[in-house]
Amino acid sequence: MTLDEYIESFGWKREELTKSELRQVRREMKAKEAGLIVLDGVLFHKPIFPKN
Protein backbone atom coordinates (compact mmCIF):
# COMPACT_ATOMS: atom_id res chain seq x y z
CA MET A 1 0.00 0.00 0.00
CA THR A 2 1.34 3.42 -0.89
CA LEU A 3 1.38 6.43 1.43
CA ASP A 4 -1.46 8.08 -0.48
CA GLU A 5 -3.56 4.90 -0.42
CA TYR A 6 -3.01 4.57 3.32
CA ILE A 7 -4.00 8.19 3.95
CA GLU A 8 -7.07 7.91 1.70
CA SER A 9 -8.17 4.73 3.50
CA PHE A 10 -8.89 7.02 6.48
CA GLY A 11 -10.81 9.50 4.31
CA TRP A 12 -8.06 12.13 4.05
CA LYS A 13 -5.87 13.46 1.25
CA ARG A 14 -2.15 14.11 1.57
CA GLU A 15 -2.57 17.87 1.15
CA GLU A 16 -4.93 17.96 4.17
CA LEU A 17 -2.19 16.76 6.53
CA THR A 18 0.49 18.81 8.24
CA LYS A 19 4.19 17.98 7.83
CA SER A 20 4.22 16.58 11.34
CA GLU A 21 1.24 14.32 10.61
CA LEU A 22 2.88 13.09 7.40
CA ARG A 23 6.05 12.17 9.33
CA GLN A 24 3.96 10.29 11.89
CA VAL A 25 2.02 8.47 9.16
CA ARG A 26 5.30 7.38 7.52
CA ARG A 27 6.56 6.05 10.88
CA GLU A 28 3.25 4.28 11.39
CA MET A 29 3.49 2.62 7.97
CA LYS A 30 7.07 1.45 8.67
CA ALA A 31 5.91 -0.03 11.96
CA LYS A 32 3.12 -1.92 10.21
CA GLU A 33 5.52 -3.17 7.53
CA ALA A 34 7.74 -4.46 10.35
CA GLY A 35 4.80 -6.51 11.63
CA LEU A 36 3.69 -4.28 14.49
CA ILE A 37 0.04 -3.52 15.17
CA VAL A 38 -0.93 0.14 15.38
CA LEU A 39 -4.15 0.52 17.33
CA ASP A 40 -4.75 4.27 17.40
CA GLY A 41 -2.67 5.97 14.75
CA VAL A 42 -2.33 9.64 13.92
CA LEU A 43 -5.10 9.57 11.30
CA PHE A 44 -7.45 7.81 13.71
CA HIS A 45 -7.21 10.77 16.11
CA LYS A 46 -7.25 13.56 13.52
CA PRO A 47 -10.36 15.72 14.13
CA ILE A 48 -12.90 15.66 11.33
CA PHE A 49 -14.07 19.06 10.12
CA PRO A 50 -16.64 19.69 7.39
CA LYS A 51 -14.95 19.90 4.00
CA ASN A 52 -16.00 22.93 1.97
N, C-alpha and C positions, 0 to 999 in steps of 0.2 A: 504494500500500500504506500502510495506517495504521501508527502506532507500535505499537499492540497486535498487529496482524497480523505485523509484522516481528519483534517479540519472541517471539511464539508460534511463528514459523517455526523458531526455535532451540530450542523445547521449554520455554520459560520463560513466566511470567506477570508482568505489570507489578509486582504487589505483591511479587514475589520479588527485585526489583532494588533496589539502594541508589540514593539520589539522585544520587550521582556516576556510577553506571553508566547511569542514565537520561539524564543530560546527555551522556555519551559516545555513547550510542545515537542520540540526536537529532542530534549532530554527524555521526555516521556516515551517517545517513539523508540529511542535507543534502548530504554529499559525494557520495553515490551519485546523488542527484537532479541534481547538477551534472555528472554524467558520469564521476566518478572511480571507480576500482575499489578496493574495500576487501578486502584479502586476509585479514587476521587481525583481525577486529573484537573489540570488548569482549565480546560474547556468545560468541564462539568460544573465548575463553580463560577464561570463567567456570567455576570448578570445579563438577563435578556431584556433589551429595550425594544420598543416598536421601531421597525425599520421604515423609514419614509422613502 
